[in-house]
Amino acid sequence: MSRPRLREYSIGWQISNPAPPLPSGGIFRARGFEIEVAQCLDLHKLRLPPGGSPSPRKWREYDVLVRAKDWEHAQALAYMLWAAHSVYDGMHFETILGLTPDISPLAAPRKDGDPSCPLDAETVGNARRQRRQSGGIEGGMRLLARCSSKRRWQCALLKLFESLKLISVAWRDTDPATYSSKDFRPSRHAIDHVRFAQAITLAYGAIEELDLTVRAVKVGQNDVRAKYNDGKWVPAALADITRRLATAHVAPREIMYWYRRGPEKRHERKKPFAIARTGRWSGGPIRDVEVLIPDALDHARWIRNQLTGHRIGTTARSLSPYEVANVQGLARMLLLSATQAWWPHYRPHILPDESVANPLSSQPELPPRKKQVT
């Protein structure tokens, strides 16, 4: 059976040096579409040496091309790639830099006469000249290709992207060496409370799409819970989430960092947090910890259910961008693990057996990885 004919579109995304060859070969194929990083062939796009000499340099810029059956699918792919690039990097650069939030890539037919394209000639011309600089794109291309196989993965990707568009914390701003007490404090303004709450709710929604939320179980009459009052897991609830995490390729003793900066917040006093170990760099106002993934999921569930998913009360006003980054980071880790879209040399952060009496140590190991086709 022959493959359907795909039309080619540029999305105004330009890759700066260093450029391909990429480990993937520069092209990702999935059902119904292709994405390729291709060398620019137009002479006006070539980099010129200092002084404006007409002799082009050896290195050229590279364009990101999408191939789809029509313009509507190409435009959806352009937006999805934008989302995948942001989620893979863990931040939305337009939000961090304060740029116009509604400027998204626009698919432009590479050839004139595309009957599926509703854009006029002027708009197509402007779109072809649009340039969106990026230092790398392969991770986002891989994530998009993997997400294309399941609708729930696509929904998780887009929910997390919308969360990052509301609040994004750059990696450099989480460096404890540059921490300042003036950074990312709880706000006194209602607009910030709403933005923090919506960003957390959307990020948690991505976890729900992955079917990796903690499910409370019945332990008595009118008593449904996942943990007892002393913080110990209900065995059935722990076994259930551990099984589903293993299906998503999350290791039994895998842990993540959880940022806690500045004085203890109101919401932290409201619910104790199960800590695997204190961060090696913690001290003074930096109270970062490492937590097991099931405990992180249970805490994120409490934040969404009690603080952000309903009316914003006094306790919810103590949330800061660090809490947003924690739930976003958890959702990102789970999405990349479920789709196996990590970079080739990625290794999960595993808690050693001797560091804590780990309730997950008796759980089954991960299932063998399936071969992925890109």
JOURJO-V888152 format. One record per backbone hydrogen bond with DSSP energy under -1.0 kcal/mol. CO is the residue of the C=O (numbers start at 0). NH is the residue of the N-H. E is the energy in kcal/mol with one decimal. If there is no record, write none. Layout:
co:nh:e
CO:NH:E
CO:NH:E
This chain:
co:nh:e
6:67:-2.1
7:109:-2.3
8:65:-2.6
9:107:-2.9
11:131:-1.9
12:63:-2.0
13:133:-1.3
14:61:-1.5
21:24:-1.9
25:36:-3.0
27:34:-2.4
29:32:-1.5
32:29:-2.3
33:66:-2.7
34:27:-2.8
35:64:-3.2
37:62:-3.2
41:44:-1.6
42:45:-1.4
46:56:-2.4
48:51:-1.6
60:39:-2.5
61:14:-3.3
62:37:-2.9
63:10:-1.2
64:35:-2.7
65:8:-2.8
66:33:-1.7
67:6:-3.4
69:73:-1.9
70:74:-2.8
71:75:-1.9
72:76:-2.2
73:77:-2.2
74:78:-1.9
75:79:-2.4
76:80:-2.7
77:81:-1.8
78:82:-2.3
79:83:-2.9
80:84:-2.6
81:85:-1.8
82:86:-2.7
83:87:-2.6
84:88:-1.8
85:89:-1.3
85:90:-1.7
91:95:-2.1
92:96:-2.8
93:98:-2.4
99:102:-1.0
107:9:-2.5
113:116:-1.3
119:123:-2.4
120:124:-2.3
121:125:-2.4
122:126:-2.5
123:127:-2.3
124:128:-1.2
131:13:-2.3
133:15:-2.0
136:140:-2.3
137:141:-2.5
138:142:-2.4
139:143:-2.5
140:144:-2.3
141:145:-2.3
142:146:-2.6
143:147:-1.5
145:148:-1.4
146:149:-1.6
149:153:-1.6
150:154:-2.4
151:155:-2.1
152:156:-2.5
153:157:-2.4
154:158:-2.4
155:159:-2.3
156:160:-2.0
157:161:-2.4
158:162:-1.7
159:163:-2.3
160:164:-1.9
161:165:-1.0
162:166:-2.3
170:173:-1.8
174:177:-1.5
175:178:-1.1
179:182:-2.1
188:192:-1.8
189:193:-2.4
190:194:-2.1
191:195:-3.0
192:196:-2.2
193:197:-2.7
194:198:-2.5
195:199:-2.2
196:200:-2.5
197:201:-2.5
198:202:-2.1
199:203:-2.6
200:204:-1.9
201:205:-1.5
202:206:-1.2
203:207:-2.0
204:208:-2.0
205:209:-1.2
206:211:-1.8
207:210:-1.4
216:224:-2.7
219:222:-1.9
222:218:-2.8
222:219:-1.1
224:216:-2.6
225:233:-3.0
227:230:-2.0
231:227:-3.1
233:237:-2.3
234:238:-2.6
235:239:-1.8
236:240:-2.1
237:241:-2.3
238:242:-1.9
239:243:-1.9
240:244:-2.3
241:245:-2.2
242:246:-1.7
243:247:-1.2
244:249:-2.4
245:248:-1.8
250:253:-1.6
252:350:-2.6
253:292:-1.8
255:290:-2.4
257:288:-2.0
259:286:-3.1
264:268:-1.5
266:270:-1.1
276:289:-2.9
278:281:-1.6
282:285:-1.7
284:261:-2.2
285:282:-2.5
287:278:-2.5
288:257:-2.7
289:275:-2.1
289:276:-1.6
290:255:-2.1
291:295:-2.3
292:296:-2.6
293:297:-2.3
294:298:-2.2
295:299:-2.5
296:300:-2.2
297:301:-1.8
298:302:-2.4
299:303:-2.5
300:304:-2.8
301:305:-2.8
302:306:-1.9
302:307:-1.9
303:308:-2.4
314:317:-1.6
315:318:-1.5
319:323:-1.4
320:324:-2.7
321:325:-2.0
322:326:-1.9
323:327:-2.5
324:328:-2.7
325:329:-2.0
326:330:-2.3
327:331:-2.6
328:332:-2.4
329:333:-2.1
330:334:-2.3
331:335:-2.6
332:336:-1.9
333:337:-2.7
334:338:-2.2
335:340:-1.8
342:345:-2.1
348:254:-2.8
351:354:-1.3
355:357:-1.5
357:360:-1.3
359:362:-2.1
373:28:-2.3
